[in-house]
Amino acid sequence: VSPDRPVGVIHYEYEGPAARIMVQYKTHMRMMWPYSEKVLKTLKYGYQPGYNAMEITAPEGSITTLVGASKRPANTVAAPCIRDEATKGEDMVIPSDSIFGVCAGQYYDLGPIDQLDIVFAAGSERRDSVIAAYMQALADPEGIYRDAVEHYDNLFGDMLMITSPDENFNKGYAWALAATDRFFVETPGLGTSIVAGYNGTDRGWDGGHAVNGRPGYAWYFGRDAVWSAFAILDYGDFEGVKDILSMFVKYQDLNGKIYHELSTSGFVHYDASDATPLFISLAGRYLEQSGDTAFIQSIRPAIEKAYQYCLSTDTDGDGLIENTNVGHGWVEGGHLFGSHTSLYLASCWADALLAMSVIDMNASGDYQTRLTEVMERIENDFFNKETGFMYQGIYQDGSFHTGESIMPAVAMYLLGLDESLTRTMLRKYAGHEYTSDWGVRMASIYSEHYHPRGYHSGAVWPLYTGWVALAEYKNGRPLQAFSHIMGSLNNYRDFALGYTEEVLNGEKYLPSGVCPHQCWSETMILLPLIEGMLGIRKINASYLFEPALPFHWDSLKAENIRIGNICFDWVMHRAEDETRYVFSGDIGETLFPPSHAILPGLAFSPLFPPGTSFTDVRMDGRKIIYRTNSLPQGEQLVLGVNIMNECEITVKHSGGIALIPPVEKPAPGEVSQGIRIIDARWDGQSCTLEVEGAPATACELEFINHFGTPKAVEGATFIEEGNKLLLRLEFPALNRSYMGRTVHIGF
C-alpha cells in the first residue's frame, strides 16, 4: 500500500501450466458509522475499458473506487449480473443500503510463466484525482513497493531503534514501530492524526445498521491518541505528535473539552472525562521532549481553555476533577464503572497539573500547589490500608469504590507512588491472579465479576500489560516488567502476523477483541521498553538515563535517541568483569551543550546485577566519582558527572547474581502454565525468590552467577554451567490452582 497516496497493489508471480485466476471483492462504499447506509442513496458500478478497471461511484463522484489490473480480464463478474466484453459499456445502479453492496470479480488468464498486478484506488475527493492516482499506479505498480520500502527505511533510519542479542526481540520491536506508524491517517477535509485500530467492518454497535459501516476502531480517539503519542514522542516522531495535538485543537469544543471520538465521516462527540487532561499532559511532554516552544505558544489558548474546563468540573471543590456529568474515564462500563472521580482520572489530572507547570513557568507555583493537594488525596484517601490496594474511585457521598484491578498501575506510572503503597499490588499483579502467559488481566481471576472475555473483567490487554510493566519499572521490578512486555511483544508471531491484538482471552491464548491491529497495543510495547528498560525520563531540569537491561544481554545498541534537536546513539558491551558504554552523536563535538534550554546534561545511572561490587569507573580513561544505590533487583551505579559530550564510560566490577527473566511462549489455544516470579531480592549473602507454579509442572530458572558455587539452595535442585546456575522446580498435582514456593540461594 502506498504510504501517502490512496492506492495499493497486489503482485502475483505465476509458474505452471496455463491457468485462470479470479480476483473477487465486495464493497458497500458507505459513509462511516454513525451515518446511515442510506446517505449516499445510490451506487453506480461498471467495467471501464479505458482504465481497465471496475469503477464504483457514489452520486456525482463524491466517493470513487477503482479495481483493475495489468492485464485485461477474460471476463468480469458483478452482482447482480454477469457481463463480458459485449456488455462493457453498461453501468448498473443499486441503492446504497443494499445488503449485498457491490460484489464483483475479474478472471485473468495466466501463461506458463506470468505476472499479474491487481491495482486498487479509492478516495472521497474528486473522481478525477482518484482516477489519476490509479493510472499512475497502473503504469508503475513497482513504484508503490519502492515507495513503501523507502518509507520504512526512513522510519527505521530516523526513529529510535533498539538492537539486542535477541533476534526475536529485535523483530518484535521493529514490527511494533512499523505497526504504530501505520495508524497515521490523513482524512481529506478533517486532518491528520492516529486512528485507534483496524478490522473488517461491522454493523455499528449492537447491529444497529443493516449495512456494515464500522471498520474496527479506524477513527480518531482522544485518550487512545494520547496514550499512543507518549510512545511516539519517545521514539522521536515529533512531527507526528504535533499533528495529533493540532487535531485536538481543531476540534476542541467551545467549552474547552477535547473530543473522545471523531469519525472519518466527520462525526465528533465529547463523552469522555480523561481526554482533556491527557491533552494537557501530551502538550507538556511534547514541549519537554521536542523543545518546540513556538508550537506550544501557538496552541497555548487551547491548552488554557482545556485547563479551565478541567477546573470547572470540580463541582464539590475537593481539588479533583470529576466523571459525574462529564464522562467516562478509561473504564466505560461493567463492575469497575460508576465513580464520581476514578483513581485513573485523578492520576491523569495530577499529571496534567505537572504538565501545566512546565508549559506556564510563570505560574508554576500555582500548579504545584494544586498538584500537592491532589497527590495527598491520592496517597492518603485512595489507599486501602487493610487490603494494600488503591480504591478504584470515590463516590459522591465520600465512600469508595472498592473494586480491585490493575488501574492503580496508571497512578504508579504517572505519579511515582511510594513503594510502601505499591508493594502489595505489584506482587499480586506478578502472580497468577492477574498474569497469564501472554499478558495481564484487568481483574483477578478470583473476582466474582471475572470473565475471561470480559473487556473490563478478565480479558488480557497489551494496554494493561504495558501499564503494569511501566509501574514495575518505576518501582524497581525490571525482572517482572520485561517478562510482561515480552508476553505482549511475542503476539506479533501468532495471529494477525506482524501486529498486536487489541484484546486476548484471559484463559486461553486466543484473540478476544474487536481489532487484530490496535494502536495502543503496539505503543504499550514501545513505551515500557523506552521509558522503562532504557530508562529515559525527565526530572526537573535534566534527563535521566537509567537503563535496566536484562542482565543476560551482553550487548545493546540504541540508535536515534532524540531530545529536542539532539540525536545520539548509545552502545553497551558487557563482559564478566567489565562493562563499556559509548555515547556518540552527529551534531558536533558537544552532544549536550550546557546552554541548551531543555537538557543541561544527561544523568547516567545504569543497573547491574544484585550483589555487584565496583572497583573502577572511568570516562574516556579518566577516573570519575560514583556512588551506588542497592535496590532489591540490582545495584544502580550513579555517576558523579552528567554526560555532556561524546564519550566512553568503562566500569570494572565483580560478583553479582541475576535471574534471567522467564519468557513464556504459549501456542495459540493453550492455557497458562508458566512460572510466576512474585519477588526476587538480594540481602547481601543470599538471593531469595518467591515464585508460583502451575500444578503438575516443572520448570528451570536460569541465573547469571558471578559468585561461584552456592553453599546452599533451598526449595529447588540446581546444576552449574560455567557462570550460569540452573534451578529446577517441580510443582506436584495437588490441586487445580497455582501454588507458591520460596527459594533461597546462599553464598
C-alpha positions in Angstrom: 0.0 0.0 0.0 1.3 3.5 -0.8 2.3 5.3 2.3 1.0 8.7 1.0 -1.5 8.0 -1.9 -4.8 6.2 -1.8 -3.6 3.3 -3.9 -2.3 -0.2 -3.4 -1.1 -3.2 -5.5 -1.2 -7.0 -5.1 1.6 -8.6 -7.1 1.3 -12.2 -8.3 4.1 -14.2 -10.0 3.0 -17.5 -11.6 4.8 -20.5 -12.9 3.0 -23.7 -14.1 0.5 -24.8 -16.8 -1.8 -22.3 -18.3 -4.4 -21.2 -15.7 -7.0 -18.7 -14.8 -7.1 -16.6 -11.6 -10.2 -14.9 -10.3 -10.0 -11.8 -8.0 -13.1 -11.2 -6.0 -14.1 -8.2 -3.8 -17.1 -6.6 -2.2 -17.8 -3.1 -1.1 -20.7 -1.1 0.3 -18.6 2.1 -0.1 -20.6 3.8 2.6 -20.0 6.7 4.9 -18.6 5.5 8.2 -20.9 4.9 11.2 -22.8 6.5 12.7 -24.2 7.8 9.4 -26.9 5.8 7.8 -26.3 3.5 4.9 -29.0 5.5 3.1 -26.9 8.7 2.9 -25.3 8.1 -0.5 -28.7 7.0 -2.0 -27.2 5.0 -4.9 -24.1 3.3 -6.1 -23.2 3.0 -9.8 -20.7 0.4 -11.0 -19.4 -0.9 -14.2 -16.3 -2.1 -16.1 -14.4 0.8 -17.7 -12.2 -0.4 -20.6 -10.3 3.0 -20.7 -9.0 2.3 -17.2 -9.1 -1.5 -17.5 -10.9 -1.4 -14.1 -14.2 -1.9 -12.4 -15.4 1.5 -11.2 -17.8 2.0 -8.3 -19.0 5.6 -7.6 -21.4 7.4 -5.4 -23.6 10.2 -6.8 -21.5 12.9 -8.6 -18.3 11.0 -8.0 -18.2 12.1 -4.3 -16.7 8.7 -3.5 -14.9 6.5 -6.0 -13.3 3.1 -6.0 -11.3 1.5 -8.9 -10.1 -2.1 -9.1 -8.1 -3.1 -12.1 -5.1 -5.0 -13.3 -2.0 -5.0 -15.6 -3.9 -7.4 -17.9 -7.3 -7.1 -19.5 -9.7 -9.5 -17.9 -11.0 -12.5 -19.7 -14.3 -12.0 -18.0 -15.8 -9.6 -15.5 -18.5 -10.5 -12.9 -20.5 -8.0 -11.0 -23.7 -8.6 -8.9 -26.5 -8.9 -9.8 -25.4 -9.5 -13.4 -22.6 -11.2 -15.3 -21.0 -9.2 -18.0 -18.2 -9.6 -20.6 -16.7 -7.5 -23.3 -20.0 -7.3 -25.2 -21.7 -5.5 -22.3 -18.8 -3.5 -21.0 -20.5 -0.2 -21.8 -23.4 -0.7 -19.4 -23.5 0.6 -15.9 -25.5 -0.8 -13.1 -27.1 1.3 -10.3 -28.2 -0.1 -6.9 -29.5 1.5 -3.7 -26.7 2.4 -1.3 -28.5 0.5 1.5 -28.3 -2.8 -0.4 -27.5 -5.5 2.0 -25.3 -7.1 -0.7 -23.4 -4.0 -1.8 -21.3 -4.4 -4.9 -19.9 -7.9 -5.3 -17.5 -8.1 -8.3 -14.6 -10.1 -9.7 -12.4 -10.4 -12.7 -11.0 -13.5 -14.4 -7.4 -13.3 -15.7 -5.7 -15.9 -18.0 -2.2 -16.8 -16.9 0.6 -18.2 -19.2 3.2 -20.8 -18.1 5.4 -18.0 -16.7 3.4 -14.9 -15.9 2.9 -11.9 -13.7 -0.2 -10.0 -12.6 -0.6 -6.8 -10.7 -4.0 -6.0 -9.2 -4.3 -2.3 -8.6 -6.9 -0.6 -6.4 -7.6 3.0 -5.6 -10.3 4.8 -3.6 -11.0 8.3 -2.4 -13.6 10.8 -1.2 -12.1 13.7 -3.1 -12.6 14.5 -6.8 -13.2 11.5 -9.0 -10.5 12.6 -11.5 -7.9 12.7 -8.6 -8.7 9.0 -7.8 -8.5 8.1 -11.4 -5.1 9.9 -11.7 -3.7 8.0 -8.7 -5.0 4.7 -10.1 -3.5 5.3 -13.6 -0.1 6.3 -12.1 -0.1 3.1 -10.0 -1.2 1.0 -13.0 1.7 2.5 -15.1 4.3 1.7 -12.4 3.0 -0.8 -9.8 6.5 -1.5 -8.6 6.7 2.2 -7.7 4.3 1.5 -4.9 6.6 -1.1 -3.5 9.6 1.2 -3.8 7.7 4.0 -2.0 6.7 1.7 0.8 10.3 0.3 1.2 11.7 3.9 1.2 9.1 4.9 3.8 10.0 2.2 6.3 13.7 2.5 5.6 13.4 6.2 6.6 11.3 5.3 9.6 13.9 2.8 10.9 16.7 5.2 10.0 15.3 8.2 11.8 13.4 6.8 14.8 14.7 5.1 18.0 15.8 1.6 17.1 16.9 -1.0 19.7 19.2 -3.9 18.7 19.8 -6.6 21.3 21.3 -10.1 21.1 17.8 -11.5 20.9 16.7 -11.5 17.3 13.1 -12.2 18.2 13.1 -9.1 20.4 14.6 -7.0 17.6 11.9 -8.2 15.1 9.1 -7.6 17.6 10.3 -4.1 18.4 10.6 -3.2 14.7 7.2 -4.6 13.9 5.7 -2.6 16.8 7.3 0.6 15.5 6.2 0.0 11.9 2.7 -1.1 13.1 2.3 2.1 15.1 3.3 4.3 12.2 0.5 2.7 10.1 -2.1 4.3 12.3 -1.4 7.8 11.0 -4.2 8.7 8.7 -5.0 11.8 6.7 -8.7 12.3 6.1 -9.4 14.9 3.4 -11.3 17.8 5.0 -10.6 16.7 8.6 -6.8 16.5 9.1 -4.1 14.0 10.1 -3.9 12.1 13.4 -3.8 8.5 14.5 -6.7 6.2 14.4 -7.2 3.5 17.1 -7.5 0.1 15.4 -8.1 -1.8 12.2 -10.5 -4.7 11.5 -13.1 -5.6 8.9 -16.3 -3.6 9.0 -19.2 -4.4 11.3 -22.8 -3.1 11.6 -22.3 -0.4 14.3 -22.9 -1.1 18.0 -25.3 -4.0 18.6 -26.1 -4.5 14.9 -27.6 -1.0 14.7 -27.2 -0.8 10.9 -28.3 -3.2 8.2 -25.1 -2.4 6.2 -21.6 -2.6 7.7 -20.1 0.8 8.5 -17.8 0.5 11.5 -14.3 -0.7 10.5 -12.8 -1.8 13.8 -11.9 1.4 15.6 -10.5 3.1 12.5 -11.4 6.6 13.5 -9.8 9.2 15.7 -9.9 8.9 19.5 -8.9 11.2 22.3 -7.5 9.0 25.0 -6.2 6.4 22.6 -4.2 9.0 20.7 -2.6 10.5 23.8 -1.6 7.2 25.4 -0.1 6.2 22.0 1.5 9.5 21.4 3.6 9.2 24.6 5.4 6.3 22.9 5.5 8.1 19.5 7.3 11.0 21.3 9.7 8.6 22.9 10.8 7.1 19.6 11.2 10.5 18.1 8.3 11.3 15.7 7.8 14.9 16.9 6.0 15.9 13.7 3.5 13.1 14.1 2.7 14.2 17.7 2.3 17.8 16.5 -0.3 16.5 14.0 -2.1 14.8 16.9 -2.1 17.9 19.1 -3.2 20.0 16.1 -6.2 17.7 15.5 -7.2 18.1 19.2 -7.1 21.8 18.9 -9.0 21.9 15.6 -11.9 20.0 17.1 -11.8 21.3 20.7 -15.3 22.0 22.0 -16.3 25.6 22.7 -16.1 24.9 26.4 -12.5 23.7 26.1 -13.3 19.9 26.2 -11.3 17.5 24.0 -13.2 15.0 21.8 -13.5 11.4 22.7 -14.2 10.2 19.2 -14.0 11.8 15.7 -15.1 9.5 12.9 -13.6 9.9 9.4 -17.0 10.8 8.2 -16.8 13.9 10.4 -19.0 13.0 13.4 -17.5 14.2 16.7 -18.5 13.8 20.3 -17.1 14.6 23.7 -18.3 12.0 26.2 -15.0 11.2 27.9 -13.6 12.9 31.0 -10.0 11.9 30.5 -9.2 13.2 27.0 -9.0 16.8 28.2 -6.4 16.4 31.0 -4.5 13.9 28.8 -4.3 16.5 26.1 -2.6 18.9 28.5 -0.2 16.1 29.6 0.7 15.4 26.0 1.4 19.1 25.3 3.7 19.3 28.3 5.6 16.2 27.2 5.9 17.5 23.7 7.4 20.7 24.9 9.9 18.9 27.2 11.0 16.4 24.6 10.9 18.5 21.4 11.8 21.9 22.8 9.3 23.3 20.3 8.2 26.4 22.3 6.9 28.2 19.2 4.2 25.5 18.5 3.2 25.2 22.1 2.8 29.0 22.3 0.6 28.9 19.1 -1.8 26.4 20.8 -1.5 28.0 24.3 -5.1 29.4 24.2 -6.4 25.9 23.6 -4.3 24.5 26.4 -5.6 27.2 28.7 -9.2 26.5 27.7 -8.7 22.8 28.4 -7.3 23.6 31.8 -10.1 25.9 32.7 -12.6 23.3 31.6 -11.0 20.7 33.9 -11.2 23.1 36.8 -14.9 23.7 36.0 -15.7 20.0 36.5 -14.6 20.1 40.2 -18.2 20.9 41.4 -17.6 19.9 45.0 -14.4 21.8 45.5 -12.3 18.9 46.7 -9.5 19.5 44.1 -10.3 16.5 42.0 -11.9 16.7 38.5 -14.9 14.5 38.1 -16.5 11.8 36.0 -20.1 12.7 37.1 -21.9 14.7 34.3 -18.5 14.9 32.5 -17.9 11.4 31.0 -16.3 8.1 31.5 -12.6 7.7 32.3 -10.9 4.7 30.8 -13.5 2.2 32.2 -16.7 2.8 30.2 -18.9 0.1 31.9 -19.0 -3.0 34.0 -18.4 -3.6 37.7 -15.5 -1.1 37.8 -17.6 1.8 36.4 -19.5 4.4 38.3 -17.1 6.5 40.4 -17.7 10.2 41.0 -13.9 10.6 40.5 -11.9 7.5 39.5 -8.4 7.0 40.6 -7.4 6.8 36.9 -8.9 10.3 36.3 -7.4 11.8 39.4 -4.0 10.4 38.2 -4.5 12.0 34.8 -5.4 15.3 36.4 -2.2 15.2 38.6 -0.1 14.6 35.5 -1.9 17.4 33.7 -1.1 19.8 36.6 2.6 18.8 36.3 2.4 19.5 32.6 0.9 22.9 33.2 3.8 23.8 35.4 6.1 23.1 32.5 4.1 25.0 29.9 3.4 28.0 32.1 6.6 28.5 34.0 5.5 31.9 35.3 2.7 30.4 37.3 4.3 27.0 38.1 3.9 27.5 41.8 0.1 27.6 41.5 0.0 24.3 39.6 2.4 22.8 42.0 0.2 23.8 44.9 -2.8 22.1 43.3 -0.6 19.1 42.4 0.4 18.7 46.0 -3.2 18.7 47.2 -4.2 16.1 44.6 -1.2 13.9 45.4 -2.2 14.0 49.1 -5.7 12.9 48.3 -4.5 10.0 46.1 -1.8 8.8 48.5 -3.9 9.2 51.7 -7.6 8.8 50.7 -7.4 6.4 47.8 -5.3 3.8 49.6 -7.0 1.0 51.5 -4.6 0.1 54.3 -6.4 -3.1 55.1 -6.0 -4.6 51.7 -2.9 -2.8 50.4 -4.8 -1.9 47.2 -5.8 1.5 45.9 -9.5 2.2 45.6 -11.0 2.2 42.1 -12.6 5.6 42.8 -14.6 7.8 45.1 -18.4 8.2 45.1 -20.3 11.4 45.6 -21.1 10.6 49.2 -17.5 10.2 50.0 -17.4 6.4 50.1 -15.1 4.4 47.9 -15.4 2.1 45.0 -13.5 -0.9 46.4 -13.2 -3.0 43.2 -9.6 -4.2 42.7 -8.0 -4.1 39.3 -4.8 -3.1 37.5 -5.9 0.5 37.1 -3.7 1.7 40.0 -0.8 0.9 37.8 -1.5 4.1 35.9 -1.1 6.1 39.1 2.1 4.2 39.9 3.5 5.1 36.4 2.3 8.7 36.1 2.9 9.8 39.7 5.7 7.6 41.0 3.9 6.4 44.2 5.9 5.4 47.2 6.9 1.7 47.3 5.0 1.3 50.6 1.8 1.9 48.7 2.6 -0.2 45.7 4.2 -3.3 47.2 1.0 -5.5 47.7 -0.5 -4.6 44.3 2.7 -5.3 42.3 3.2 -8.6 44.0 -0.4 -9.6 43.1 0.0 -8.3 39.5 3.0 -10.5 39.1 1.1 -13.6 40.3 -1.3 -15.9 38.6 -4.3 -13.9 39.8 -3.6 -11.2 37.2 -0.8 -12.5 34.9 -1.3 -15.0 32.1 1.5 -16.4 29.9 0.6 -13.7 27.3 -0.1 -10.6 29.5 -2.0 -9.1 32.4 -5.8 -9.3 33.1 -7.8 -6.2 34.2 -9.2 -8.1 37.2 -8.2 -11.0 39.4 -9.4 -14.5 38.4 -10.9 -14.7 42.0 -13.1 -11.7 41.5 -16.9 -12.5 41.5 -17.1 -10.5 38.3 -14.3 -12.3 36.5 -14.9 -13.4 32.9 -12.0 -14.4 30.6 -13.6 -12.5 27.7 -14.8 -9.5 29.7 -13.5 -6.3 28.4 -13.1 -4.9 31.9 -13.4 -8.0 33.9 -10.8 -10.5 33.0 -9.5 -10.3 29.4 -5.8 -9.7 28.7 -5.0 -6.4 27.0 -1.5 -5.4 25.9 -2.5 -2.0 27.1 -2.9 -3.2 30.7 0.3 -5.2 30.4 2.1 -2.1 29.3 0.7 -0.1 32.2 1.8 -2.7 34.7 5.2 -3.0 33.2 5.7 0.8 33.4 4.6 0.6 37.1 7.1 -2.2 37.7 10.0 -0.4 36.1 9.1 2.7 38.1 9.2 0.6 41.3 12.4 -1.3 40.7 11.0 -4.5 39.4 12.6 -4.9 35.9 12.5 -8.7 36.1 8.7 -8.8 36.1 8.4 -5.9 33.7 10.5 -7.4 31.0 8.6 -10.7 31.2 5.3 -8.9 30.9 6.5 -6.9 27.9 7.6 -10.0 26.1 4.2 -11.5 26.7 2.8 -8.7 24.5 5.6 -8.4 22.0 5.5 -12.1 21.1 1.9 -11.7 19.9 3.2 -10.4 16.5 4.1 -14.0 15.6 0.8 -15.8 16.2 -2.5 -14.1 15.0 -2.6 -11.0 12.7 1.0 -11.6 11.7 3.2 -8.6 12.5 0.6 -6.9 14.6 -0.7 -6.9 18.2 -4.2 -7.8 19.1 -6.5 -5.4 21.0 -7.8 -8.0 23.5 -6.9 -11.6 24.3 -8.8 -14.2 26.2 -7.9 -14.4 29.9 -7.9 -18.2 30.0 -6.7 -19.4 26.5 -4.2 -17.8 24.2 -6.7 -16.6 21.6 -7.9 -13.2 20.3 -11.0 -11.9 22.0 -11.5 -8.3 20.8 -12.6 -6.0 18.1 -9.3 -5.2 16.4 -6.4 -7.6 15.4 -4.2 -4.5 14.9 -4.6 -1.9 17.8 -2.6 1.2 18.2 -2.1 1.3 21.9 -1.3 -2.4 21.9 1.7 -1.6 19.7 2.7 1.5 21.7 2.4 -0.2 25.1 5.2 -2.5 23.9 7.3 0.5 22.9 6.6 2.9 25.8 7.8 0.5 28.6 10.9 -0.5 26.6 12.0 3.1 26.1 11.0 4.7 29.4 11.4 1.6 31.5 14.1 -0.7 30.1 16.2 2.1 28.6 15.1 4.3 31.5 15.0 7.6 29.6 12.9 10.1 31.6 12.9 13.8 32.7 13.2 15.0 36.3 13.2 18.8 36.9 15.8 20.4 34.5 17.7 17.2 33.5 17.0 14.0 31.7 17.8 10.8 33.5 19.1 7.8 31.6 18.7 4.8 34.0 18.9 1.6 31.8 17.6 -1.6 33.5 18.5 -4.1 30.8 18.1 -7.8 31.1 21.3 -9.0 32.7 21.9 -11.8 30.3 22.2 -9.4 27.3 25.9 -8.9 26.6 25.3 -6.0 24.2 22.8 -3.4 23.2 22.6 -0.6 20.6 20.1 2.2 20.9 20.2 4.5 17.8 18.5 7.8 17.3 17.6 8.8 20.8 16.0 12.2 20.3 15.7 15.0 22.8 14.9 18.4 21.2 17.3 19.0 18.3 19.8 16.4 19.7 20.1 12.9 18.4 22.6 10.4 19.8 23.4 6.7 19.8 24.2 4.6 22.8 26.0 1.2 22.8 26.7 -1.2 25.6 29.1 -4.1 25.7 29.1 -6.3 28.8 31.7 -8.9 30.0 32.0 -10.7 33.3 34.3 -8.1 34.9 33.9 -5.1 32.6 31.0 -3.1 31.0 31.6 -0.4 28.4 29.1 2.3 27.4 29.7 4.5 24.3 27.8 7.7 23.6 28.0 9.2 20.1 26.2 11.7 18.0 26.2 13.5 14.7 25.8 17.2 15.7 29.4 18.1 16.5 31.7 17.8 19.4 29.2 18.7 22.1 26.3 16.4 22.4 24.6 18.2 25.3 25.7 21.8 25.4 25.1 23.5 28.8 23.3 26.3 27.1 20.6 24.0 25.8 17.4 25.1 27.5 15.9 21.6 27.6 18.9 19.5 28.5 21.8 20.9 30.5 23.1 17.3 30.9 22.2 13.6 31.0 22.4 11.9 34.4 23.5 8.3 33.6 22.8 5.6 36.2 22.9 2.0 34.8 21.6 -1.0 36.7 23.9 -4.0 37.4 23.0 -7.5 38.9 22.3 -7.6 42.6 25.5 -8.1 44.7 27.8 -6.5 42.1 30.9 -4.8 43.5 32.5 -1.9 41.6 36.3 -1.4 41.5 36.9 1.3 38.9 34.8 3.7 36.8 36.3 5.8 34.1 35.1 8.3 31.4 37.5 8.5 28.4 40.2 7.0 30.6 39.8 9.4 33.5 38.6 8.2 36.9 35.2 9.7 37.9 33.3 9.8 41.1 30.4 7.5 41.6 28.1 6.1 44.2 25.8 3.1 44.3 22.1 2.5 45.3 21.4 -1.0 46.4 18.0 -1.9 45.0 16.1 -5.2 45.5 16.7 -6.3 41.9 20.0 -4.6 41.2 22.9 -2.3 42.1 22.5 1.1 40.5 25.7 2.9 39.6 25.2 6.7 39.9 27.9 8.7 38.2 29.1 11.9 39.8 29.1 13.7 36.4 26.5 14.3 33.7 27.1 13.2 30.2 27.8 16.4 28.2 29.9 15.2 25.2 30.6 12.1 23.1 32.3 9.7 25.5 33.1 6.2 26.5 32.5 5.0 30.1 34.2 1.9 31.4 33.1 0.1 34.6 35.2 -2.6 36.3 33.2 -4.9 38.5 33.0 -8.3 40.1 30.3 -10.6 41.7 26.6 -10.4 41.1 23.7 -12.8 40.5 20.6 -12.2 38.4 17.7 -14.3 37.3 17.2 -14.3 33.5 13.6 -13.1 33.0 11.4 -16.0 32.1 9.5 -15.6 28.8 6.6 -17.9 28.2 5.8 -18.9 24.6 2.4 -20.4 24.5 0.9 -21.9 21.4 -2.5 -20.5 20.2 -5.3 -22.1 22.3 -3.1 -23.1 25.2 -3.8 -22.2 28.8 -1.3 -20.6 31.2 1.3 -23.0 32.6 4.3 -20.6 33.0 6.2 -19.8 36.2 5.3 -16.5 38.0 8.1 -14.5 39.8 6.4 -12.8 42.7 9.6 -11.3 44.1 13.4 -11.6 43.7 15.7 -9.9 46.2 19.3 -9.9 47.4 20.2 -9.3 51.0 23.9 -9.3 50.9 24.7 -13.0 51.3 21.8 -14.7 49.7 19.2 -14.5 46.9 15.5 -15.1 47.8 12.9 -15.9 45.2 9.2 -16.1 45.7 7.5 -18.0 42.8 4.2 -19.6 41.8 3.9 -22.6 39.6 1.1 -24.4 37.9 0.2 -27.9 39.3 1.9 -30.9 37.7 4.5 -28.8 36.0 8.3 -28.4 36.2 10.5 -25.5 35.1 14.1 -24.4 35.0 15.1 -20.9 36.1 18.4 -19.7 34.7 20.7 -17.3 36.6 23.8 -15.3 35.6 26.0 -16.1 38.6 29.4 -14.5 39.3 29.7 -15.7 42.9 30.8 -19.3 42.3 29.1 -22.4 43.6 26.3 -21.7 46.1 26.8 -23.0 49.7 23.1 -24.0 49.9 20.0 -24.0 47.8 16.6 -24.5 49.5 13.4 -25.1 47.6 14.9 -26.3 44.3 17.7 -28.5 42.8 20.5 -26.9 40.8 23.3 -27.5 38.4 26.1 -25.2 37.3 27.2 -24.5 33.7 30.1 -22.1 33.8 28.8 -18.8 35.1 25.2 -19.9 34.8 23.2 -21.5 37.5 20.1 -23.6 36.6 17.4 -24.2 39.2 14.8 -26.9 38.7 11.5 -26.6 40.4 8.7 -29.1 40.4 5.1 -28.5 41.4 3.0 -31.5 42.4 -0.5 -32.1 41.1 -2.1 -31.4 44.5 -4.9 -29.1 43.3 -6.0 -27.1 40.3 -4.5 -23.8 41.3 -1.1 -22.3 41.1 0.9 -22.8 44.3 3.6 -20.7 45.9 7.2 -21.6 46.9 10.2 -19.7 48.3 13.7 -20.5 47.1 16.9 -19.4 48.9 20.3 -19.4 47.3 23.1 -18.8 49.8 26.8 -18.0 49.2 
